[in-house]
Structure formats: C-alpha cells, structure tokens
Amino acid sequence: MKEFSDITEEEIEYQYKLILKNIKKLRLERKFTQEKLALSMGFTTATFYTNAESHKRGKHFSLEHIIKISKILDVKIENFFKEDDDF
C-alpha cells in the first residue's frame, strides 16, 4: 500500500488535469459556456470558474464544485475521473 509520502506532485497534477479535461469536454458536449456553468453553480462571474478549468495560478475545483458540476451537466461524477472517452 502506498503511503501519502509516496504520492508525487506529478501524480496529483495529472489527476487535476484529467478532471479538468473531462469537465471541459462534457461542458462543451452539453453546450454550456463557462459563464453559464459558473452562474449555474452560484458564482456571480465566470472568473474563478475560468481560472479553475484552465488551472491558471494553481486554481482548481473543490469536491463541492465537482459535485455541483456533475449535477448541472447531468453526468455521474465518476466520469470526471475516467482516462478514456467512454462516458
């Protein structure tokens, strides 16, 4: 079993990028703009959402954000963690 100290920053970064790639793909498939999704999540502007989806300045979505996105886009949350295109 791996211990926390065995998990590299690269592994964590890979997971963030995988989740963000899948969120963007599903958002575009469902014809949501970043602004529309951000507003649906309760943000007043799309700034945080845009930075998180593009991983600017180290921003990323929290678990709460991912849950909201899955509900709004009507997809199972596990789809954000898949490494293939089989949704």
N, CA, C and O of each residue as an XYZ file, in Angstrom:
348
protein
N       0.843     -1.180      0.000
C       0.000      0.000      0.000
C       0.888      1.243      0.000
O       1.872      1.324      0.735
N       0.516      2.208     -0.841
C       1.268      3.462     -0.874
C       0.923      4.313      0.326
O      -0.222      4.353      0.777
N       1.913      4.978      0.823
C       1.688      5.956      1.876
C       1.639      7.335      1.237
O       2.112      7.533      0.118
N       1.077      8.264      1.947
C       0.956      9.616      1.410
C       2.290     10.142      0.895
O       2.346     10.791     -0.150
N       3.345      9.866      1.618
C       4.655     10.387      1.222
C       5.143      9.791     -0.095
O       6.077     10.317     -0.702
N       4.513      8.686     -0.550
C       4.898      8.051     -1.805
C       4.189      8.665     -3.014
O       4.528      8.346     -4.154
N       3.231      9.521     -2.783
C       2.479     10.140     -3.882
C       3.208     11.400     -4.305
O       3.476     12.285     -3.492
N       3.526     11.470     -5.592
C       4.307     12.608     -6.083
C       3.407     13.770     -6.491
O       2.210     13.604     -6.728
N       4.007     14.928     -6.564
C       3.294     16.113     -7.049
C       2.830     15.899     -8.490
O       1.773     16.389     -8.888
N       3.622     15.170     -9.261
C       3.265     14.885    -10.647
C       1.990     14.046    -10.727
O       1.158     14.269    -11.605
N       1.833     13.089     -9.823
C       0.622     12.258     -9.803
C      -0.603     13.098     -9.460
O      -1.668     12.935    -10.055
N      -0.444     13.980     -8.513
C      -1.551     14.865     -8.125
C      -1.894     15.805     -9.275
O      -3.068     15.997     -9.593
N      -0.882     16.387     -9.896
C      -1.090     17.295    -11.027
C      -1.783     16.574    -12.179
O      -2.668     17.140    -12.822
N      -1.389     15.336    -12.443
C      -2.013     14.544    -13.502
C      -3.513     14.382    -13.243
O      -4.318     14.519    -14.164
N      -3.888     14.092    -11.999
C      -5.297     13.917    -11.663
C      -6.083     15.210    -11.846
O      -7.196     15.193    -12.371
N      -5.511     16.325    -11.417
C      -6.176     17.616    -11.637
C      -6.419     17.843    -13.129
O      -7.522     18.204    -13.538
N      -5.390     17.630    -13.929
C      -5.518     17.866    -15.368
C      -6.519     16.916    -16.011
O      -7.253     17.316    -16.915
N      -6.560     15.681    -15.567
C      -7.526     14.712    -16.081
C      -8.951     15.163    -15.776
O      -9.807     15.155    -16.660
N      -9.205     15.551    -14.548
C     -10.537     16.008    -14.137
C     -10.934     17.247    -14.942
O     -12.054     17.325    -15.447
N     -10.027     18.207    -15.063
C     -10.330     19.444    -15.792
C     -10.600     19.176    -17.264
O     -11.503     19.772    -17.851
N      -9.825     18.283    -17.859
C     -10.035     17.933    -19.268
C     -11.420     17.327    -19.467
O     -12.118     17.664    -20.423
N     -11.814     16.435    -18.568
C     -13.116     15.783    -18.686
C     -14.266     16.741    -18.409
O     -15.305     16.665    -19.065
N     -14.095     17.639    -17.451
C     -15.130     18.644    -17.190
C     -15.332     19.509    -18.432
O     -16.464     19.735    -18.859
N     -14.238     19.989    -19.005
C     -14.347     20.841    -20.191
C     -15.017     20.092    -21.341
O     -15.899     20.633    -22.009
N     -14.602     18.858    -21.569
C     -15.168     18.059    -22.657
C     -16.679     17.896    -22.482
O     -17.443     18.092    -23.427
N     -17.099     17.541    -21.283
C     -18.527     17.334    -21.026
C     -19.300     18.650    -21.079
O     -20.439     18.685    -21.544
N     -18.684     19.724    -20.607
C     -19.334     21.040    -20.668
C     -19.594     21.430    -22.118
O     -20.682     21.900    -22.452
N     -18.604     21.239    -22.973
C     -18.756     21.586    -24.386
C     -19.776     20.678    -25.074
O     -20.561     21.148    -25.897
N     -19.775     19.394    -24.749
C     -20.745     18.468    -25.335
C     -22.177     18.880    -25.005
O     -23.093     18.688    -25.805
N     -22.353     19.447    -23.814
C     -23.693     19.848    -23.388
C     -23.985     21.308    -23.710
O     -24.991     21.869    -23.276
N     -23.081     21.913    -24.484
C     -23.245     23.277    -24.993
C     -23.410     24.322    -23.888
O     -24.224     25.239    -23.999
N     -22.630     24.166    -22.831
C     -22.582     25.148    -21.754
C     -21.354     26.017    -21.964
O     -20.271     25.504    -22.245
N     -21.512     27.327    -21.831
C     -20.342     28.200    -21.791
C     -19.788     28.157    -20.373
O     -20.459     27.700    -19.448
N     -18.568     28.632    -20.213
C     -18.003     28.711    -18.862
C     -18.856     29.640    -18.000
O     -19.093     29.366    -16.824
N     -19.308     30.725    -18.590
C     -20.127     31.679    -17.840
C     -21.449     31.049    -17.395
O     -21.855     31.204    -16.243
N     -22.108     30.353    -18.290
C     -23.385     29.736    -17.947
C     -23.212     28.710    -16.820
O     -24.028     28.650    -15.901
N     -22.161     27.916    -16.896
C     -21.936     26.924    -15.847
C     -21.559     27.598    -14.532
O     -22.030     27.196    -13.468
N     -20.716     28.615    -14.605
C     -20.321     29.349    -13.394
C     -21.533     29.955    -12.697
O     -21.676     29.835    -11.480
N     -22.403     30.605    -13.462
C     -23.605     31.211    -12.886
C     -24.533     30.142    -12.314
O     -25.145     30.349    -11.266
N     -24.639     29.006    -12.992
C     -25.478     27.906    -12.501
C     -24.939     27.338    -11.187
O     -25.698     26.803    -10.379
N     -23.624     27.458    -10.980
C     -23.004     26.970     -9.750
C     -23.141     27.976     -8.607
O     -22.835     27.657     -7.457
N     -23.599     29.187     -8.922
C     -23.781     30.189     -7.880
C     -22.722     31.275     -7.852
O     -22.765     32.151     -6.989
N     -21.772     31.238     -8.777
C     -20.785     32.307     -8.864
C     -21.434     33.528     -9.511
O     -22.347     33.385    -10.324
N     -20.970     34.723     -9.158
C     -21.536     35.936     -9.752
C     -20.831     36.316    -11.048
O     -21.374     37.070    -11.856
N     -19.628     35.797    -11.247
C     -18.893     35.990    -12.506
C     -18.242     34.655    -12.876
O     -18.243     33.708    -12.089
N     -17.697     34.601    -14.069
C     -17.054     33.372    -14.538
C     -15.567     33.328    -14.216
O     -14.898     32.363    -14.583
N     -15.027     34.341    -13.543
C     -13.579     34.444    -13.332
C     -12.989     33.219    -12.638
O     -12.062     32.603    -13.163
N     -13.513     32.860    -11.470
C     -12.960     31.693    -10.772
C     -13.114     30.443    -11.621
O     -12.179     29.655    -11.762
N     -14.304     30.268    -12.186
C     -14.543     29.065    -12.989
C     -13.529     28.964    -14.134
O     -12.939     27.906    -14.354
N     -13.336     30.055    -14.850
C     -12.409     30.072    -15.985
C     -10.994     29.727    -15.527
O     -10.312     28.925    -16.166
N     -10.553     30.328    -14.427
C      -9.212     30.040    -13.906
C      -9.086     28.594    -13.445
O      -8.048     27.967    -13.656
N     -10.123     28.061    -12.821
C     -10.074     26.681    -12.337
C     -10.067     25.689    -13.501
O      -9.297     24.728    -13.490
N     -10.914     25.915    -14.497
C     -10.979     24.980    -15.622
C      -9.672     24.967    -16.415
O      -9.298     23.937    -16.976
N      -8.983     26.097    -16.462
C      -7.712     26.152    -17.189
C      -6.517     25.955    -16.256
O      -5.370     25.982    -16.702
N      -6.781     25.760    -14.979
C      -5.755     25.517    -13.956
C      -4.769     26.680    -13.874
O      -3.582     26.487    -13.611
N      -5.288     27.908    -14.107
C      -4.449     29.114    -14.006
C      -4.137     29.402    -12.544
O      -4.980     29.226    -11.664
N      -2.923     29.844    -12.308
C      -2.468     30.231    -10.972
C      -2.729     29.135     -9.936
O      -2.947     29.425     -8.760
N      -2.707     27.878    -10.381
C      -2.891     26.759     -9.459
C      -4.318     26.575     -8.966
O      -4.560     25.785     -8.054
N      -5.262     27.294     -9.556
C      -6.667     27.158     -9.157
C      -7.210     25.824     -9.647
O      -6.837     25.343    -10.717
N      -8.091     25.236     -8.856
C      -8.757     24.010     -9.258
C     -10.085     23.906     -8.524
O     -10.340     24.639     -7.568
N     -10.912     23.001     -8.974
C     -12.229     22.814     -8.373
C     -12.126     22.006     -7.094
O     -11.321     21.080     -6.992
N     -12.945     22.363     -6.124
C     -13.057     21.578     -4.898
C     -14.033     20.432     -5.140
O     -14.679     20.371     -6.186
N     -14.137     19.541     -4.189
C     -15.096     18.444     -4.304
C     -16.512     18.997     -4.418
O     -17.316     18.473     -5.189
N     -16.826     20.035     -3.672
C     -18.157     20.658     -3.759
C     -18.425     21.162     -5.172
O     -19.519     20.973     -5.703
N     -17.438     21.797     -5.776
C     -17.591     22.287     -7.153
C     -17.834     21.122     -8.112
O     -18.705     21.200     -8.979
N     -17.074     20.058     -7.958
C     -17.199     18.902     -8.859
C     -18.583     18.265     -8.720
O     -19.173     17.840     -9.713
N     -19.088     18.199     -7.518
C     -20.438     17.655     -7.294
C     -21.471     18.539     -7.995
O     -22.361     18.032     -8.679
N     -21.356     19.858     -7.825
C     -22.292     20.782     -8.475
C     -22.221     20.665     -9.993
O     -23.254     20.634    -10.662
N     -21.016     20.600    -10.536
C     -20.849     20.491    -11.989
C     -21.496     19.212    -12.500
O     -22.158     19.226    -13.538
N     -21.312     18.104    -11.782
C     -21.909     16.839    -12.225
C     -23.429     16.918    -12.226
O     -24.074     16.375    -13.123
N     -24.005     17.582    -11.239
C     -25.464     17.727    -11.180
C     -25.967     18.631    -12.307
O     -26.952     18.312    -12.973
N     -25.293     19.747    -12.513
C     -25.726     20.699    -13.537
C     -25.615     20.089    -14.938
O     -26.511     20.253    -15.766
N     -24.507     19.382    -15.194
C     -24.310     18.775    -16.506
C     -25.029     17.432    -16.643
O     -25.060     16.844    -17.724
N     -25.600     16.960    -15.550
C     -26.333     15.699    -15.518
C     -25.455     14.517    -15.957
O     -25.813     13.737    -16.839
N     -24.291     14.422    -15.299
C     -23.377     13.307    -15.542
C     -22.963     12.717    -14.198
O     -22.984     13.400    -13.174
N     -22.596     11.464    -14.215
C     -22.089     10.829    -12.998
C     -20.715     11.390    -12.686
O     -19.897     11.590    -13.584
N     -20.466     11.640    -11.427
C     -19.211     12.259    -11.006
C     -18.001     11.430    -11.417
O     -16.931     11.981    -11.675
N     -18.160     10.126    -11.481
C     -17.009      9.278    -11.848
C     -16.530      9.533    -13.280
O     -15.399      9.187    -13.623
N     -17.379     10.132    -14.114
C     -16.965     10.451    -15.485
C     -15.808     11.456    -15.522
O     -15.047     11.492    -16.489
N     -15.679     12.263    -14.480
C     -14.605     13.240    -14.438
C     -13.244     12.596    -14.180
O     -12.207     13.219    -14.404
N     -13.250     11.347    -13.709
C     -12.012     10.669    -13.341
C     -11.581      9.617    -14.359
O     -10.556      8.961    -14.173
N     -12.346      9.451    -15.425
C     -12.040      8.432    -16.423
C     -10.893      8.877    -17.319
O     -10.767     10.048    -17.679
N     -10.068      7.906    -17.663
C      -8.927      8.206    -18.514
C      -9.216      7.960    -19.982
O      -8.369      8.231    -20.834
N     -10.397      7.452    -20.290
C     -10.741      7.225    -21.691
C     -11.985      8.033    -22.043
O     -12.525      8.746    -21.198
N     -12.427      7.927    -23.259
C     -13.599      8.687    -23.731
C     -14.888      7.928    -23.576
O     -15.890      8.303    -24.185
N     -14.907      6.875    -22.788
C     -16.098      6.043    -22.646
C     -17.014      6.600    -21.545
O     -16.941      6.173    -20.393
N     -17.866      7.546    -21.913
C     -18.799      8.114    -20.954
C     -20.111      7.414    -21.100
O     -21.062      7.730    -20.385
